[in-house]
Amino acid sequence: MRKDGAPVERPALRPISENTLNAALRRLGLGNADHLSHGFRTSMSTASNESGLFKADIIEVVLNHMDEDKVRAIYDRARYEQERKRLSQ
């Protein structure tokens, strides 16, 4: 927010920061000991793995846990496109 109270405009494709999510959680009354934004990634991974509907490799790609081989990681993203979309829904 600007000093005059007006909201700051941001580019539509620029992602919000982890701190923005953490501030929103604080405004909801959740303290750092209750939940941090990174915990959503943990919850998503746990729920997806427990569902048995998705291969672990697809879950890791969605979480952006890249393969150490950068070239392979690029091709894996393309190969799992439909599954990643389904999981993201």
C-alpha positions in Angstrom: 0.0 0.0 0.0 1.2 3.5 -0.8 1.6 6.2 1.9 -1.6 7.8 0.8 -3.5 4.5 1.4 -4.0 3.5 -2.2 -3.1 0.0 -3.2 0.1 -0.6 -5.2 -0.6 -2.0 -8.7 1.5 -5.0 -9.7 2.0 -6.7 -13.0 -0.5 -9.5 -13.5 2.1 -12.2 -14.2 4.3 -11.3 -11.2 3.8 -13.8 -8.5 3.1 -12.7 -4.9 5.9 -13.3 -2.4 5.9 -15.9 0.4 5.9 -12.9 2.8 2.6 -11.7 1.3 1.0 -15.1 2.0 2.5 -15.1 5.5 1.1 -11.6 6.2 -2.3 -12.8 5.1 -2.1 -15.7 7.5 -1.2 -13.4 10.3 -4.2 -11.2 9.5 -6.4 -14.3 9.7 -5.1 -14.8 13.2 -2.6 -17.6 12.6 0.8 -17.1 14.2 4.1 -18.5 12.9 3.8 -21.5 15.2 0.4 -22.3 13.6 1.1 -22.1 9.9 3.5 -20.7 7.3 2.8 -20.4 3.6 5.4 -23.0 2.8 3.2 -25.5 4.7 0.7 -25.4 1.9 3.3 -27.1 -0.3 3.7 -29.8 2.4 -0.1 -30.2 2.7 -0.4 -30.5 -1.1 2.3 -33.1 -1.4 0.9 -35.2 1.5 -2.6 -35.1 0.2 -1.6 -35.9 -3.4 0.7 -38.8 -2.4 -2.0 -40.2 0.0 -4.7 -40.1 -2.7 -2.8 -42.6 -4.9 -4.1 -40.8 -8.0 -0.7 -39.3 -9.0 2.8 -40.6 -9.6 5.4 -39.2 -7.2 7.4 -37.8 -10.1 4.4 -35.7 -11.2 3.9 -34.4 -7.7 7.6 -33.4 -7.5 7.4 -31.6 -10.8 4.3 -29.7 -9.8 6.2 -28.6 -6.6 9.0 -27.5 -8.8 11.4 -30.0 -7.3 13.7 -30.1 -10.3 15.7 -33.0 -11.4 19.5 -32.3 -11.0 19.8 -32.9 -14.7 18.5 -29.6 -16.1 17.9 -31.0 -19.6 15.9 -34.0 -18.2 13.9 -31.6 -16.0 12.8 -29.6 -19.0 11.6 -32.7 -20.9 9.9 -34.2 -17.8 7.8 -31.0 -17.5 6.7 -31.3 -21.1 6.0 -35.1 -20.7 3.8 -34.6 -17.7 1.8 -31.6 -18.9 -1.6 -33.2 -18.8 -1.1 -34.9 -15.5 0.3 -31.7 -14.0 -2.8 -29.8 -15.1 -5.1 -32.4 -13.6 -3.2 -32.4 -10.3 -3.2 -28.6 -10.2 -7.0 -28.6 -10.6 
